[in-house]
């Protein structure tokens, strides 16, 4: 990301797909360990400008933005005013990381306007983002495919004493081939877990998952990552689908099945039958996705999933590619 001395700042941040956890319960000594990929659409976009006093917020999610402005004003010890206009937003609580991208976009705009050098992880900690997964922070900053190291835990299973707002470390980041395409389905279903509901869902995950976690780790290290580096979409997709099934089974008790809803399961199966190399559910859903390449197969997947949505929940489909650059910070002169 780049900044300048301009007093008007626009920040654009793409959504992310959460592809699963390596060790959901921490049998390895670290819990979670997330896999994720930045995508170009949908995306969040805002414009911010300093003013002498008062806070003006226009566009969607205005109350959430106002709350975040208060948090960042306190953090930056800023007593002046701010004008914010939200132009685009990522659907909330559907598994696309909307809250993290919104928070980091506003924090980045604020820091740029105040000419302060601030690390992205500091903005995440300040706004309470990234405490379970660090992939939203990493994809905002650099884009691409990322793996984080989860959260350390002691032998007795209790949380390790880590600093408040601990963000899991980034272990791996690599660009995704430009011709890999993600067909993302957003069924009209109940929103995924967040906040206290998410904490309660994690508490329902059964403790004995060692074999599953070991297999997920093997799939990530010996199949998924080499395939990404070698641009082998077939092996990458196979590993991704296997990981999704293993992770889904770990969370079956919490979400009611391998996937959070039968419609999601049908969409995923349909994508694979239509030619997707890999498919799965993003975070708690209801967003789900299929990975493919080539317009003919992509269109076939889109049409097949459209028929499923038309016959069940309704919803929308987004065809997008990976975002390999992270958030964009655009500056322009004052009025």
Order of alpha helices (4+ residues) and beta strands (2+ residues): beta-beta-beta-alpha-beta-alpha-alpha-alpha-beta-beta-beta-beta-alpha-alpha-alpha-alpha-alpha-alpha-beta-beta-alpha-beta-beta
